[in-house]
Amino acid sequence: MNIFEDKVVLITGANRGIGRALVKALLNQGVRKVYATCRDLDTMSSFEDNRVTVLSLDITKDMQITTIAAIAQDTEILINNAGVINAGNILEGDLGGMDNDMSVNYFGTIKMMRAFAPILKKNNPSKIINIVSIAAYSPLPSIAGYAASKAALFSATQSVRIELAKEEVEVYAINPGAIDTDMNKDSDWDMPDPESIALKILESVGDGKFDIVPDEMGQGMYNAWREDPAKLSKIFSDLYYGENFK
Ligand SMILES: NC(=O)c1ccc[n+]([C@@H]2O[C@H](COP(=O)([O-])OP(=O)(O)OC[C@H]3O[C@@H](n4cnc5c(N)ncnc54)[C@H](OP(=O)(O)O)[C@@H]3O)[C@@H](O)[C@H]2O)c1
């Protein structure tokens, strides 16, 4: 069964990367309407589909969130995809960057869930799909603020899942490993493209899984963590100190 058919979806950060790929995948799955939002509408290329309504939204701006929630009252699926990444470790990294990671990835997403919870309750059965990260499980000193913000978001997602459990609003956490988007533009790792990940995300949500790791690298990290969190720490310690994986 295609659970996205005829649904109304709102997605943040839809102008590029995973967000843009999700819009295209959703259109191919027969959604009724997509509210494709992003900060700067000049950066949104056309999806050439009249089911797409393009809206301007910075998820750190309370007034903009209120405006969008008033417009998108028919939303049945909220996809919180917008995110930022700032480099730096805990002891010496720029605190401004860490603050930005938390403002967007954690507080911005929480504000979106708060604004849309009444709408999703009204339009139930409905869904919140949060694009978190495998960083939620991972000690990553070179992007420590990002990892902390995603760990916080993963925790918030688990909490909201329980808070909305009796309201027929399902809450999903998507925890990818490295994907080939602007976020990884300086990396030479072999990474899956956002289009294949978008398809995998929609397929996994359709299968009714609530915590989803949509790619192989992420799965490897998740399995190491499940076996023993110290095993995942060792992988990232070796990476941080430039040693080979053992
Ligand atoms: N790529 C990966 O390896 C990876 C792995 C795990 C999880 N993720 C997560 O996947 C999501 C999408 O990332 P991506 O890989 O597609 O990266 P991306 O290409 O850098 O896209 C990030 C998106 O977030 C938007 N954004 C940033 N700050 C925002 C704000 N304050 N309000 C609204 N939108 C904002 C960006 O808009 P602008 O164009 O205006 O900057 C852009 O559309 C993020 O949450 C990221 O953490 C990515």
The ligand as a Gaussian input file, in Angstrom:
#p B3LYP/6-31G(d) Opt

LIG

0 1
 N       23.983000      14.786000       4.262000
 C       24.192000      13.970000       5.275000
 O       25.205000      13.254000       5.350000
 C       23.181000      13.857000       6.382000
 C       23.275000      12.757000       7.241000
 C       22.360000      12.641000       8.279000
 C       21.376000      13.591000       8.439000
 N       21.311000      14.652000       7.585000
 C       20.269000      15.631000       7.819000
 O       19.458000      15.742000       6.671000
 C       18.858000      17.035000       6.628000
 C       19.043000      17.624000       5.241000
 O       20.437000      17.832000       5.051000
 P       21.134000      17.734000       3.615000
 O       22.146000      16.665000       3.707000
 O       20.137000      17.713000       2.545000
 O       21.962000      19.091000       3.664000
 P       21.903000      20.439000       2.824000
 O       21.956000      20.124000       1.372000
 O       22.960000      21.280000       3.428000
 O       20.458000      21.023000       3.137000
 C       20.152000      21.619000       4.353000
 C       18.796000      22.276000       4.205000
 O       18.400000      22.844000       5.448000
 C       18.016000      24.184000       5.198000
 N       18.144000      25.051000       6.370000
 C       19.248000      25.342000       7.083000
 N       18.946000      26.201000       8.093000
 C       17.608000      26.438000       8.006000
 C       16.689000      27.231000       8.737000
 N       17.081000      27.964000       9.787000
 N       15.388000      27.242000       8.358000
 C       14.966000      26.508000       7.296000
 N       15.790000      25.757000       6.545000
 C       17.090000      25.718000       6.896000
 C       18.917000      24.635000       4.081000
 O       18.429000      25.825000       3.491000
 P       19.395000      26.953000       2.839000
 O       19.612000      26.527000       1.424000
 O       18.642000      28.206000       2.999000
 O       20.679000      26.943000       3.626000
 C       18.825000      23.423000       3.176000
 O       17.627000      23.418000       2.466000
 C       19.523000      17.849000       7.754000
 O       18.699000      17.872000       8.883000
 C       20.781000      17.047000       8.047000
 O       21.259000      17.241000       9.348000
 C       22.182000      14.797000       6.552000

